[in-house]
Amino acid sequence: MIDELIDLPASSVEEFDRKGHTCIRGLATPEELSFFRPEIEKTAHGGRYDHRPIEDRDTYGKAFLQVHNLWQRNSTCKSFVFSKRFAHVAATLLGVESVRLYHDQSLLKEPNGGYTPWHQDQTYWPLESGKTVTMWMPLTEISAEVGSMYFVTGSHKMGNIDAGVISDESHQKISQWIEKNSLPEETYGPMQPGDATFHAGWTLHRAGANLTSEARPVMTVIFVADGTRILEPTPLQDFDLKVWLGGQLPGEMVDSPMNPLLYP
Ligand SMILES: O=C(O)CCC(=O)C(=O)O
């Protein structure tokens, strides 16, 4: 279990609030990662559902192989996702007492995997704004050549900019939006296993292609503040309403058994 808490510096909270993203180095130790990595990778491999060769996939499909809710598939993955340390960081960044799980996902950018287009996660989530944060943690070293994610600083306060689903079109629309609004783009560059970035639901983000011969395994956990209300879904949010909220309905609070309390 990764349950001992860390003292999160006030500067991280201030940065997350102001920029909509932050990076916490060494959130998990190399030893912890070498314990969890094999089970996460095995479980993600077993849960792979897209078996098309990379050249037959669209831009979204080329960006990464995605497997959700590893916590329901494997007890070791469950203790990683349910880490009180991670959930405490999420609650502190959001400035709330308690957080729940929205869902987790493994994101494997394959060797020669494509770029991750600019997008906003909350396009897919029928949840109140300002109540979610994603932890993105590499399981191996991310070299400068592969790189970590890029974020548009301050974009979390702009709400939905209607760029649509993650695609070449969202990338183009958001690139134009960035140019027009002249907001800065930032990245945290190379990362060690156990470092993690955190970004808010509306923060604009993207990642580069993987032009190396090594895969880039990443585990993400999406946290939602306890007491968050489910919104009437847009057509792009119907899927998430049905799949990730345990059958709950708009107007209700997120609190189904699919969304367990992770902290405290
Ligand atoms: O790992 C990537 O390339 C993108 C991940 C992402 O968009 C996210 O975690 O919200």
The ligand as a MOL file (V3000), in Angstrom:
LIG
                    3D

  0  0  0     0  0            999 V3000
M  V30 BEGIN CTAB
M  V30 COUNTS 10 9 0 0 0
M  V30 BEGIN ATOM
M  V30 1 O -0.8000 10.1700 -21.8050 0
M  V30 2 C -1.1600 10.9110 -22.7250 0
M  V30 3 O -0.5720 10.9630 -23.7900 0
M  V30 4 C -2.3580 11.8030 -22.5280 0
M  V30 5 C -3.0210 11.5940 -21.2200 0
M  V30 6 C -4.1960 12.4820 -20.9700 0
M  V30 7 O -4.6580 13.1670 -21.8250 0
M  V30 8 C -4.7820 12.5000 -19.6130 0
M  V30 9 O -4.3320 11.7530 -18.7320 0
M  V30 10 O -5.7180 13.2860 -19.3920 0
M  V30 END ATOM
M  V30 BEGIN BOND
M  V30 1 2 1 2
M  V30 2 1 2 3
M  V30 3 1 2 4
M  V30 4 1 4 5
M  V30 5 1 5 6
M  V30 6 2 6 7
M  V30 7 1 6 8
M  V30 8 2 8 9
M  V30 9 1 8 10
M  V30 END BOND
M  V30 END CTAB
M  END
